Amino acid sequence: MLRMLLDDSPVGMFVADAIRNDSGQLIDFRYAAVNDKIANITGLTDARQIEGQLMSNVFPRSFDRGSYFERFRQVLEQGKPETFETDYTNRVGKTGWFRTTITPHNDSVTVIAVDITAIKQTEQQLQKQTQLLEGVLNASPAAIFAYDPIRDEAGNVHDFRITVANRAAAELSPRQLVPSTDPHWLIGKTIRAISSNSQALPLMLAANQTGEQQRVILDYPQFKRTFDFSIINYGEGIVTTTSDITDLYQQQKLLQTILDVSPTGIVLYNAIRDPQTGQIIDFGYRLTNPTNLHVTGRTHSELIEGTLLTIFPSSRGTDFLEILIRVTETGEAQSHTFPYHDDGVEGWFESRFVQQDDGVLFTFIDITRIKQAELDRQKQAERLTRLIDCLPVAVFVSEAVYDTAHPEQVIDFTIRDVNLLGTQPHGLSREQIVGYKTSELFPNDLRNGIFERYVEVVKTQQPQSFEFDYVTADGTRRWLDIRLMPFDESSVVSTTLDITPIKQAQLSLETMNAELRRSNDNLQQFAYVASHDLQEPLRKVQSFGDLLLNQHMEHLSPDAVDLVQRMQSAASRMSVLIKDLLTYSRVATQQETTAPQSLNALIVAVLDDLDLAVRESSAEVYIEDLPTVPGDAGQLRQLFQNLIGNALKFRKPGQPPVISITHRRATDLPVQAASGQKTGRAFWEICVTDNGIGFDEKYTDRIFQVFQRLHNKSHYAGTGIGLALCQKVAENHGGFIKASRKPGEGATFRVYLPA
């Protein structure tokens, strides 16, 4: 039976007896039993060629190097099993990865070698894909402890003592107890000694008492991480594994024996045949191990006392049952990877079926996590591909091609990936682009400077972004925004966005701005010339009127004097109107200098200019501590001079004006001012409030129009331009002005300026 188990096992096994000299010193090992898997691993064809041979004769290089011999010696002398992973190249040059477990037995060692090459290759592929798709996702090894129970005088378990721990376990332990990452510091310590308030201890006691596996999520704030904590019973003791669930992989290491603690599930089925026809109708269980019990969730007695179809009725009609029958009848061994999702079993399994008498030896390894990680990676890659295909930019991943004669010189690039938009301008499919060289698909890139930029990104590992323009075959000029990012040490990710409409709009806008500047310059010149030419006739009219009144007054009738005086008054108003129009024109067209302006200092200067009017009207002016705003000093001064001047002008008869200037921080402009402004920014609201005659709010919009007056000029002087000028200044500063109040109740003007 042991011979059959050895030869049919999917893992390599051998037993080696110690060879000692006369002084009892261990000098070699002799192979006592070897299965065919070990022979295949080492490059030999028959395990019998190895049995009875000395290790130093069969593998002189490994023996001389001392690595394997030294491990066997330590395991034998320490009496403790050892499990390790290593890569190995056999005598025919085949390389693989193996998880090797060395277990001592008296003066011999039993060695189990599990071929984990596929797992390692999958890990490497997953690591590369993870780096390509998501950045950095590192696997963290599991922390493994084995404990013996500590009983009180009544025989009840109240604590556990550590018998085995790995390096990851030491790294998780408090530094004051474990001064290094050497796990031997942990051996012999108890759970209560390590952590008096351990969250794990109650779970371990429960698992030891019930014999049931425990699995919970534990939070360790001192590590700022959360861990997946599992407990299984091992004899009278328990084994725990702690894995960082933020990593994609969870390494699990458990001490195992050849059968009972094997990481491989083992089931020996015997065929149950119809007594009449001899056909196989079911399978019974002759042998099973704890790994299989754990996977299936069944007890040993349930399996041994039952049959495959009574315990797992969903197996009827499946490939699994058909494989068992075929292997039993034909004797041909088979290997399969299959999912099973029924009868309480969930997972993916890598299995082997080997005929054994009138039955099958079924061995399997649970690869659920690896398979799930692979499926997740595939889904993630598909999602990322769909996402990249939705981007409004062309995306290429290109790998550098180096000159074989000069390995440091990049001579071309091979396109490794491209999104959907990247294929469309060229009329090619993804398959017609991926794998081809830049020189084959885009030869112009080797001459227009783009290739050199790719090379620079690979060499410096620094991103680049630039605009590139070219002329198409039909003579149309187009612009591209190209960004290059290092993907790895020899690859570049490029994104290309066609910005032709933006550049055309930009050029058009620049042309329009130039035209606008020329128009404003012409308007400024016209306004200056017009005001000068208009003022000259008015000055002559006023001068002639003065001459008439001063030199010929005795020859004029009273009506004529009145007409001359009216003429001079009209000319004076016309002169003021021209000056106001010129000021308005300058504010509307001239770009002033922007700098931080203290509103307090500015308004004090305005009041100084209006000092005579303030004193004549006995006005009271109250000013808060106002903020500093960015703006043009001259324009802001005109704004507040007009507002304060209006408050002094439009006062109630016989009542001194009272003017208050306050402020508050507003998060946005009023609703009616939001159009055309940047919302979401902060503004200062400066309020100028008076107790004057006010106005009807139905004229709120009208008062800010040029030449609009609400009062007869005989009652209140003015040209009707002042508030229009205020509005223009506020708009020039990115703000707004609004007015409110009722007749006879005064007026409030709110000026909104960006903070």
Buried (B, 14 or more C-beta within 10 A) or exposed (E): EEEBBBBBBBBBBBBBBBBEEEEEEBEBBBBBBBBBBBBBBBEBEEBEBBBEBBBBEBBEEBBEEEEBBEBBBEBBEEEBBBBEBEEBEBEEEEEBBBBBBBBBBEEBBBBBBBBBBBBBEBBEEBBEBBEBBEEEBEBBBBBBBBBBBEEEEEEEBBBBBBBBBBBBBBBBBEEEEBEEBEBEBBEEBBBBEBBEEBEBBEBBBEBBEEEEEBEEEBEBEEEEBBBBBBBBBBEEBBBBBBBBBEBBBBBEBBBBBBBEBBBBBBBBBBBBBEEEEEEBEBBBBBBBBBBBBEBBEBEEEBBEEBBBBEBBEBBEEBEBBEBBBBBBEEEEBBEEEBEBEEBEBEBBBBBBBBBBEEBBBBBBBBBBBBBEBBEEBEEBBEEEBEEBBEBEBBBBBBBBBBEEEEEEEBBBBBBBBBBBBBBEEEEBEBEEBBEBBBBEEBEEBBEEEBBEBBBBBBEEEEEBEEEBEEEEEEEEEBBBBBBBBBBBEBBBBBBBBBBBEEBEEEEEEEEEEEEEEEEBEEBBEEBEEBBEEBBEEBEEBBEBBEEBBEEEEEEBEEEBBEBBEEBBEEBBBBBBBBBBBBBBBBBBBBEBEBEEBEBBEBBEBBBEEBEEBBEEBEBEBEBBEBBBBEBBBBBBBBBBBBBBBBBBBBBBEEEEBBBBBBBEEBEBBEEEBEEEBEEEEEBBBBBBBBBBBBBEEEBBEEBBEBEBEBBEEEEBEBBBBBBBBBBBBBBBBBBBBBBBBEEEEBBBBBBBBBB
